Amino acid sequence: MHINVHTKNINTKHISILGELESKDDIAHLINLLEYTEHKLHITFFDASILPSEIIDILISLQESNKIKVYVFKRFLYSYLTNLGIKCNYIENKSLMKLPETKILNMSNCELNNITVKIFLGQISEKYGYDYTDYQIESIKRRIKICMLRENIIDFNDFRNIVLNNEDIFEQLFLAFSINTTDFFRDPEVFSAIKNRILPYLNSYSHIKIWCVGCSNGKEPYSLAILLKEAGLLDKTQIYATDINPYVIEEAKNGLFSINTLESDIINYSLSGGTISFIDYFKLKGQYIKASDELKKNILFFQHSLVSSGILNEFQLILCRNVLIYFNSYLQKKVLDVFYHSLDMSGFLILGKSEGILQNEGYRLFNKYQNENKIYRRKE
């Protein structure tokens, strides 16, 4: 990371951030620049896709006192900051002409060849190390089209060549492939079943290990931590929360969430069997809430790919909800085998409401435990 600072006039200081804010020294240096200045600030993030919570807190404070303007080049960071109530100026890629509306319509209706797309996915795997070759092909094609439209590229061969030779454009496709839809206590009846049907059994263990697969921005593992806290089990539990997307992992570590969904979050918490107040587990800060350190301390967030990262061992509970639907049948079978070998004897597996195990020969590995909530147990 590199920070450039220059003063345009006696009142305004310009700070340019090149690269990601990764080290503690980088973060401390930027905090020092932001906190100890008499100038108004214009700050530009050229390459960063995510910011640590300490920086976000300061940006909010400076914006409230009208002392800062924020400019960003990365779409993911722009979306993240605006969702938290930070006003940003998004600087779009000016190197590509805006497409006429007729070409956009034609692009939306064009068909991508399955074989050509499969070859492209193989090239991505070889170049960047992310293997999407066994994802559902129709979903992949739809997301490629979305990315092409965003980047104003109408020819697939042009798009393929650019992706394979430009890491910034590949990053946009990678983000398009990533599924980040989640809520606190999503499907509250599932969390109610965890509370009433699974946690009493897990209480017999001296140490509990839970794996949240495809954790996105962390709302599911934080929801679990709340349930475990209220059941008196959090202190003896380690939650492993993983996702293929490194940016949502950093977002989850921050534990900052927009208040826009707070009303539905509170309702879901109550329907799940929550016993106190949902907001007691967070600190309200302007347009967002911040997860307490008590919730964070037993959650380990890290990047992991179900396709290539291998098995994690000896879990009593695995949640993988609304992930398998994006895989083809071959990869679904492979992932169910990973879960089987990652679970303790009679460990629990929870899938998404639209997912199941029967069509993937999962009956060889798991028994139904509560079918209406897609809860299964490992066969001994």
N, C-alpha and C positions, 0 to 999 in steps of 0.2 A: 504494500500500500504506500502511496505517496500523497502528501498534502502540500498544495501550493497556496500561499497566502499573499495577497497584495491589497493595498489600500488605494481605491480609485479616487477618493477625495477625503477630506478631513472627517466626514461623517460615516462613510460606508467602507466596510472591509469585505473582500471577496475571498471565500475559501473554496478550493476545488479539491475533491477527493478522488484519487485515481486508484482503482483496485477495491477489494473487499476489506472491511474492517474486521480483522481476524485476531490479532494479538492484543493482549492486555495493554501493552505499551502504546499501540495505535489508538486504542479507545481512550486511554488516559490523556494522550496528547491532544486529541480532538476535544475532549471534555474541557481541558485547560484553555483551549482557544475559544470555546463557546462561552465559558463561564466568566472568564476574566478579560472582558473587553468593554470599552465604552462606546464602541461603534455599533451602528446598525450592521447586520450581517446578511450577505447573500451567499448561500452555500449550495454547491452543485455536486451531486453524486453521479459520477460518470459510469462507474462499473458495478457499484454495490447493488445487490438484489435484496438484501435484508440488513437491518440495523439492530444493534443490541439495545436492550430496554433502557439502559442508562442514557444513551444518546436520545432516544425517543422522548424520555421524560424531560430532558433539557430543551429539545425542539418545541415541545408543547408549551413549556414555561416561557420561552422567548417569543413564541407566536402570540401568547396571551397578552404580552406587553408590547406587541407590535414592533419587535426588534429584529425580525428575521424573515427572509424569503427563501424558500426551498425549491431547488430545481433538481429533477431526476431524469436519467436517461433510460432506466430499466422499468419496463411495464409492471413487473411483479412488485418492485419497491413502491412505485406510484400507487398501485392498488392497495398495498398493505398500509401505507401511511395515511391515505385518504380515508380508509376504513376506520382508522383510529382517531380521525378528526383533525389530522394535520393537513393544512392547505398546501398543495404542491403544484408546481408547474411542470408538466410532463413534456419533455423535449423529444419530439418524434424524429424518426429517421428521415432525413430530407434527401437522401441519395436516390430514392425511388419515387417516381411520379405517382400521383394519386390516380387510381384507375377510374375510367368513366363508369357510370352506373350500369350501362349495357354490358360491359365486359365483366363486371362483378356478377351480374345475373347469369351470364354464360358460364362463368367459372363455377358458380354454385351448382349448376345443372350438369357439369361435365362428369364423366365416369373415369375413374382411375382403374387401371388394369391390375388385378390381384397379383399376378406374377411379377410385374414391374415393381409394385409396392413391396413385395416380399424380398426382391433383390436389394431394393433400397434399404430395407430394415436390416438385412445382413451386412450391408456396407456401413450402416450406422454402428452396429455391434462391433465390427472390426475396427472402426476409426475411434469411437468414443467409449466403448465398453458397456453400453446399455443395450440389452437384448430384448427387443419387442417382437421377435419373429413368431412367437406363439400367443400373441395377444389376438383378440377378436379382430379380424381383418376389416370388417365394416366400421367398427369404432375407430380403428387406426386411420382409415381412409377419410372419415368424416373430420377427424382432428387435423389431418394433413391439409385438407381444404381450408379449414378455419385459419391455420397458420399462413397458408399461401395468401389468403385474402388480407390478413393483417399486415403482411409484408409486401403487399401490392405486387405479387408475382402470379402471372396467369398460366405460365407453361410449366408443367411438372418437371420436365428435364432440366430446365433452368433452376427450378427450386431445389431439385436434388443436388445439382452441382454446387449451388451456393451453400446448402446445409453442410455438405461434406468438406467444404473449404473455408467456412466461416463459423467459428465457435459461437459467436453472438447469435447468429440465426439458428444454429442448432439448439442453443439454449431456449429460444422461443418455442421451437418444436417440442423439446423435452417438457417444457411447462404445459404445452397443449396436451401432451400425452398423460400428464399427471392429473389424477382425479382428487380434488380437494374439498368435496362437499361433505360437511359434517356439522353436528350440533351437539351441545351438551345434552346428555341423557337422551340421545336419539333413539326412538322406539322405546319409550319409558317402560313398557311392559317387559322388555328384555332385561332392563336393569332391575326391575322388581323381581324377576325370576332369579337373577344373580343374587340379589339380597336374601331372598327367602328360600331358595332351593340349592344354591351353590355355596355361599359363604358359610352357612352352618357346617357343611362338610369340610371346607377348607380350614376351619378353625381348629381341627384336630392336628394340623401340621404345625411344627415348631417354626418353620420358615416357609413362606408362600412365594412362589414365582409366577407372575402373570405376563403374558406376551400380548401386546396390542399391535397387530399387524396393519400396516397402512394407516398409521395414526393421524396423518394429515397435520393440522395445526395444533393438535394436542387435546381437543375437547373431550374425546373418549377416555384417554388415560386420566385426565383430571376428574372426569365424572366418576371413574372407578375409584380414584383416591378418596373422593368424598364419601362414597358408599363404604369403603374400607375403614375410613376414619370413624364414621358413625357406628360401625359394627365393632369397633375396638381392635381392628386387625391391621391397621396401616403400619404400625411400628414394626411388625414382623413380616411385612410384604415388600418385595421388590418388583416394580412394574417396569418391564422393558418395552419401550414404545419406539417402533421403527417405521420408516417410510423410505421409498426410493428417492424422494425429492429432498435434497439437502437444505433447500430454502425453507420449506415448511417445517423441517426439524428445528431450524434456528428460530422460526416463528413460535413453535411449541415451547422451546426453552424459555423464550421471553415471557410467555404466559400472559400476553396482553390481548384482550378481546373487545370488539366493538359492543357498545351498549344497545345497538340497534335491534339485537335479538334477545335482549334481557328479559322481556316479558314472557316470551315462549320458553326461554331457559328456566325461568322460575316455575312455570307450569309443568314442564317436563320433569324437573327435580321433584316437585310435589307428587306427580303421578308415579314416579319411580319409588316412592316411599320415603323420601327425605324427611328428616325429623326436626330440623331447625329451619334456618333461613338460608337460602342459596347464597345470597350476597354476603353472608358472614365469612365465606371462604375467599373473598376477594376484597381488594381495595378499590373504591370508585375514584377514578382520576379523569375528570373531564368527560370526554366522549368514549372512554374505554374503562374496562375493569382489569385489575392485575391480580393474578393468582397468588395466593399466600405462599410463603416459603415452606409452610407446614405441608402443603400439598405437593410442592416440588421435590422435597427432599428424598422421597422414595421412588421417584420416576427417573429412569435413565433413557434419555432420548438419543437415538443414533441412526445414521443412514444404513439401510439394509435392503438388499434386493432378494425377493423370493425366488427369482429366476437363477441367480448366480452366486448368492452369498452363503448358501449352505444352511445347515441345521443348527438351531439353538436348543439346548438340552434341558430336560427335567422341569418342565412347567406343569403346574396343576391346572392352569386355565389359559387357553388361547382364544383371543377374539380376532376374527378376520372377517369383518362385515363389509359387504359390497365391494369386494376386491376380485373375487373369482369370476364375477360376471364379465370382466374385461379380458379373461383368458380363454383360449380355445380348450377343447376337451382334453387334449394331451397335457397341456400345462396344468389344468385343474387337477388331473390325476397325480401329476408330479408333486404339486403343492400339498395335496391331501396326504401324500406319503411323507413329506417333510414334517407336517404337523403330527402325524402318527409317531414318528421317531423323536419328535421334540417334546412329547407329552409324557408325564408320569403314568404309571399304571392307573387306569380308570380316570385319567385326567379329562377335563371338559374342553370341548371345542364349540365355539359359537360362530355361526355364519350369518350372512345378511338375510333379510326376510324373503328375498327373491332367489336365494341360492339354496342348494341342497347337495346331498352326497350320492344319491342313488344312481343318477345318470353317469356318475364318474367312478362307479364300482367302489364307492366309499363304504358301502355296507360290509366290505371285507375287513375294514379297519375300525369302523365305529358303529356303536349302537345308538338308536334314538333314545334321547332322554326326555326332551320336551319339544316335540316336533313343531308345535305352533310357533315357537320362538327360535327354531333352528338350533337347538342345543343338543349336542351329541357327547357321547363318552367313548374314550378309547377302549377297544377290546383288549382283554388281557391275553 
